[in-house]
Amino acid sequence: MSITRWNAPTTRDLFGLMRDMMEAIDMDGGRANVARLPLDAYATENEIVVTAAVPGVKPEDVEITVEGDTLTIRGEIPGRIENVSYVFSEQFHGPFSRTLQLNVPVDQDRIEAQFENGVLTLTLPKAEAIRPKVIKVTAK
């Protein structure tokens, strides 16, 4: 049997935990308790694709804005069923928001947003000016 020494958390550890918890709640427009929407994002040669799980949210209840190179997604996941006694209540409900700096110019007129099985998928085509151009070499 080995003895493991327990080290009490330091003030730095506690402040780090508090910072992490505060980052999980996005202070959107002065409104507290707005959840930070978890996202996945990837880039291809021609576009940026962003996905987010938003269960129970109707497409018309999601607000997506692109201003310059800033993408913002806002909405609200419907509340719990009323007049029931929950044994567990772990799923998030309430307002959410997420803002991303794309750092790449996108063609705002060709952005597409789709819902499928509770997953929001945004396709943001990169602006023509930054797409790679292939130059063919010809022989004389």
Residue frames relative to the residue before (quaternion, step in Angstrom):
aa qw qx qy qz dx dy dz
M 1.0000 0.0000 0.0000 0.0000 0.00 0.00 0.00
S 0.1757 -0.7823 0.5883 0.1048 3.55 -0.93 0.89
I 0.3444 -0.7127 0.5735 0.2109 3.51 -1.21 0.54
T 0.1509 -0.7797 0.6045 0.0621 3.54 -0.84 1.03
R 0.3691 -0.7380 0.5248 0.2089 3.51 -0.78 1.04
W 0.2982 -0.7484 0.5692 0.1643 3.56 -0.93 0.95
N 0.1601 -0.7759 0.6053 0.0769 3.53 -0.87 0.99
A 0.4027 -0.7153 0.5202 0.2360 3.55 -0.67 1.09
P 0.5504 -0.6132 0.4338 0.3645 3.60 -1.04 0.67
T 0.3986 -0.7078 0.5342 0.2338 3.51 -1.07 0.80
T 0.6775 -0.4552 0.3720 0.4421 3.54 -1.28 0.16
R 0.6179 0.5448 -0.3362 0.4565 3.57 1.04 -0.78
D 0.6410 0.5185 -0.3243 0.4637 3.61 0.96 -0.83
L 0.6824 0.4923 -0.2912 0.4552 3.57 0.90 -0.92
F 0.6614 0.4819 -0.3175 0.4791 3.59 0.97 -0.77
G 0.6097 0.5432 -0.3489 0.4599 3.60 1.08 -0.64
L 0.6408 0.5093 -0.3116 0.4825 3.57 1.01 -0.83
M 0.6535 0.5079 -0.3131 0.4657 3.57 0.94 -0.89
R 0.6358 0.5241 -0.3261 0.4634 3.62 0.98 -0.83
D 0.6538 0.5143 -0.3125 0.4586 3.58 0.94 -0.90
M 0.6551 0.5036 -0.3098 0.4703 3.57 0.99 -0.81
M 0.6519 0.5099 -0.3168 0.4633 3.59 0.98 -0.79
E 0.6426 0.5182 -0.3267 0.4602 3.60 1.05 -0.72
A 0.6117 0.5570 -0.3487 0.4405 3.58 1.15 -0.56
I 0.7077 0.3402 -0.2278 0.5758 3.59 1.25 -0.40
D 0.2478 -0.7817 0.5591 0.1220 3.54 -0.56 1.20
M 0.2907 -0.7491 0.5685 0.1766 3.59 -0.70 1.07
D 0.0193 -0.8520 0.5201 -0.0569 3.55 0.18 1.35
G 0.8542 -0.0917 0.0346 0.5106 3.54 -0.52 1.19
G 0.6997 -0.4617 0.2729 0.4720 3.56 1.08 0.64
R 0.5751 0.5704 -0.3917 0.4365 3.60 1.25 -0.07
A 0.2866 -0.7428 0.5786 0.1769 3.55 -0.75 1.01
N 0.7917 0.3362 -0.2439 0.4480 3.55 -1.32 0.22
V 0.4265 0.6168 -0.5241 0.4036 3.55 0.94 0.91
A 0.3520 -0.7715 0.4934 0.1936 3.55 -0.52 1.18
R 0.4294 -0.6577 0.5585 0.2669 3.52 -1.19 0.65
L 0.3667 -0.7647 0.4961 0.1860 3.56 -0.47 1.25
P 0.3442 -0.7320 0.5430 0.2255 3.63 -0.67 1.02
L 0.0839 -0.8101 0.5803 -0.0054 3.56 -0.94 0.95
D 0.1804 -0.6793 0.6835 0.1973 3.48 -1.43 0.20
A 0.0271 0.7951 -0.6052 0.0283 3.58 -0.98 0.78
Y 0.0525 0.7805 -0.6222 0.0290 3.54 -1.08 0.74
A 0.3077 -0.7432 0.5691 0.1706 3.54 -1.24 0.49
T 0.1662 -0.7230 0.6597 0.1201 3.50 -1.20 0.70
E 0.7458 -0.3772 0.2757 0.4748 3.56 -1.24 -0.13
N 0.8149 0.3051 -0.1174 0.4785 3.57 1.00 -0.87
E 0.8262 0.1464 -0.0458 0.5421 3.60 1.16 -0.33
I 0.3254 -0.6631 0.6253 0.2520 3.50 -1.44 0.16
V 0.1241 -0.7882 0.6009 0.0484 3.58 -0.90 0.93
V 0.0744 -0.7859 0.6138 -0.0071 3.55 -0.86 1.07
T 0.0378 -0.7925 0.6086 0.0102 3.59 -0.91 0.94
A 0.0112 0.7803 -0.6245 0.0314 3.53 -1.19 0.70
A 0.3668 -0.6995 0.5683 0.2307 3.57 -1.03 0.82
V 0.0611 0.7850 -0.6101 0.0883 3.56 -0.75 1.12
P 0.0846 -0.8547 0.5109 0.0373 3.58 0.52 1.19
G 0.8370 0.2213 -0.1743 0.4691 3.53 -1.04 0.86
V 0.5775 0.5811 -0.3805 0.4290 3.60 1.25 -0.04
K 0.3670 -0.7136 0.5548 0.2196 3.56 -0.99 0.90
P 0.6132 -0.5777 0.3836 0.3783 3.62 -1.01 0.69
E 0.6823 0.4964 -0.3010 0.4444 3.60 0.95 -0.79
D 0.6625 0.5011 -0.3034 0.4668 3.60 1.27 -0.23
V 0.6034 0.5083 -0.3665 0.4932 3.59 1.28 0.28
E 0.1724 -0.7713 0.6071 0.0828 3.55 -0.92 0.96
I 0.0380 -0.7861 0.6164 -0.0271 3.56 -0.73 1.13
T 0.0327 0.7955 -0.6038 0.0386 3.56 -0.77 1.01
V 0.1028 -0.7455 0.6548 0.0697 3.53 -1.19 0.69
E 0.0454 0.7763 -0.6239 0.0780 3.51 -0.70 1.14
G 0.7964 -0.0345 -0.0330 0.6028 3.55 -0.38 1.23
D 0.7406 -0.3348 0.2625 0.5202 3.58 -0.65 -1.10
T 0.5437 0.6097 -0.3965 0.4190 3.59 1.22 0.52
L 0.1468 -0.7745 0.6139 0.0420 3.55 -0.79 1.13
T 0.0116 -0.7891 0.6142 -0.0047 3.59 -0.90 0.93
I 0.0885 -0.7664 0.6358 0.0235 3.54 -0.99 0.96
R 0.0312 0.7960 -0.6019 0.0569 3.60 -0.82 1.03
G 0.2288 0.7614 -0.5915 0.1342 3.52 -1.21 0.53
E 0.3147 -0.7272 0.5672 0.2246 3.53 -1.27 -0.34
I 0.3156 -0.7176 0.5933 0.1827 3.54 -0.92 1.00
P 0.5278 -0.6771 0.4048 0.3148 3.60 -0.71 1.07
G 0.5757 -0.6318 0.4226 0.3012 3.54 -1.20 0.70
R 0.6882 -0.4682 0.3717 0.4112 3.48 -1.39 0.04
I 0.5873 -0.5266 0.4720 0.3937 3.52 -1.33 0.28
E 0.3370 -0.7522 0.5319 0.1941 3.56 -0.88 0.93
N 0.8128 0.2991 -0.2283 0.4447 3.55 -1.37 0.33
V 0.5983 0.4808 -0.4073 0.4949 3.57 1.04 0.81
S 0.3568 -0.7073 0.5640 0.2333 3.54 -1.22 0.45
Y 0.2682 -0.8006 0.5198 0.1302 3.56 -0.37 1.26
V 0.3525 -0.6866 0.5946 0.2254 3.54 -1.10 0.78
F 0.7549 0.0277 -0.0040 0.6552 3.57 1.13 -0.84
S 0.0081 0.7690 -0.6391 -0.0069 3.55 -1.15 0.59
E 0.1259 0.8413 -0.5062 0.1418 3.54 0.22 1.32
Q 0.6074 0.5799 -0.3665 0.4005 3.60 1.14 -0.46
F 0.4890 -0.6668 0.4841 0.2862 3.53 -1.02 0.85
H 0.0634 0.7439 -0.6652 0.0041 3.51 -1.24 0.62
G 0.5712 0.5725 -0.4462 0.3834 3.53 -1.12 0.68
P 0.7349 -0.4310 0.2878 0.4374 3.56 -1.30 -0.08
F 0.0707 -0.7696 0.6329 0.0466 3.54 -1.21 0.65
S 0.0097 -0.7776 0.6286 -0.0055 3.52 -1.28 0.47
R 0.0569 0.7769 -0.6268 0.0168 3.53 -1.20 0.56
T 0.0897 -0.7808 0.6179 0.0243 3.53 -0.95 0.93
L 0.0788 -0.7971 0.5987 0.0025 3.55 -0.90 1.02
Q 0.2999 -0.6830 0.6305 0.2147 3.52 -1.16 0.68
L 0.3109 -0.7908 0.5003 0.1663 3.58 -0.47 1.17
N 0.1885 -0.8240 0.5068 0.1692 3.60 1.11 -0.68
V 0.6859 0.3436 -0.2661 0.5836 3.55 1.29 0.41
P 0.4236 -0.6916 0.5052 0.2951 3.63 -0.79 0.86
V 0.1367 -0.7903 0.5941 0.0620 3.57 -0.97 0.89
D 0.4917 -0.6257 0.5199 0.3105 3.53 -1.29 0.49
Q 0.2797 -0.8228 0.4724 0.1470 3.57 0.00 1.33
D 0.6358 0.5472 -0.3344 0.4296 3.62 1.08 -0.54
R 0.7454 0.3920 -0.2169 0.4935 3.60 1.18 -0.38
I 0.3767 0.7231 -0.4962 0.2983 3.62 1.23 0.26
E 0.1164 -0.7842 0.6076 0.0478 3.56 -1.01 0.88
A 0.0900 -0.7664 0.6345 0.0434 3.55 -1.15 0.76
Q 0.0074 0.8066 -0.5886 0.0532 3.57 -0.84 1.05
F 0.2381 -0.7263 0.6262 0.1538 3.53 -1.24 0.62
E 0.1494 0.7600 -0.6278 0.0768 3.54 -1.05 0.79
N 0.8514 -0.0822 0.0047 0.5181 3.56 -0.68 1.17
G 0.7338 -0.4426 0.2343 0.4590 3.59 0.91 0.91
V 0.6269 0.4962 -0.3456 0.4913 3.58 1.26 0.23
L 0.2594 -0.7432 0.6030 0.1294 3.54 -0.89 1.07
T 0.0437 -0.7859 0.6169 0.0045 3.57 -0.87 0.98
L 0.1146 -0.7763 0.6189 0.0340 3.54 -0.79 1.11
T 0.1052 -0.7627 0.6357 0.0565 3.55 -0.96 0.90
L 0.0642 -0.8100 0.5821 -0.0316 3.54 -0.53 1.26
P 0.2613 -0.7857 0.5378 0.1587 3.61 -0.22 1.22
K 0.4622 -0.6622 0.5141 0.2890 3.56 -0.98 0.85
A 0.5609 -0.5972 0.4550 0.3489 3.55 -1.13 0.68
E 0.6210 -0.5770 0.3868 0.3631 3.57 -1.07 0.77
A 0.6308 0.5882 -0.3370 0.3775 3.58 0.95 -0.86
I 0.7646 0.3642 -0.2154 0.4861 3.61 1.04 -0.58
R 0.4922 0.6481 -0.4490 0.3690 3.58 1.22 -0.07
P 0.5269 -0.6307 0.4539 0.3445 3.56 -1.01 0.71
K 0.2101 -0.7624 0.5985 0.1283 3.55 -1.03 0.77
V 0.2739 -0.7410 0.5946 0.1493 3.51 -0.93 0.94
I 0.1381 -0.7865 0.6002 0.0455 3.54 -0.75 1.09
K 0.3021 -0.7695 0.5406 0.1560 3.52 -0.65 1.17
V 0.3027 -0.7297 0.5889 0.1707 3.52 -1.03 0.86
T 0.1336 -0.7942 0.5897 0.0596 3.54 -0.84 0.97
A 0.4070 -0.6964 0.5364 0.2481 3.56 -1.17 0.58
K 0.3391 -0.7362 0.5473 0.2086 3.59 -1.13 0.64
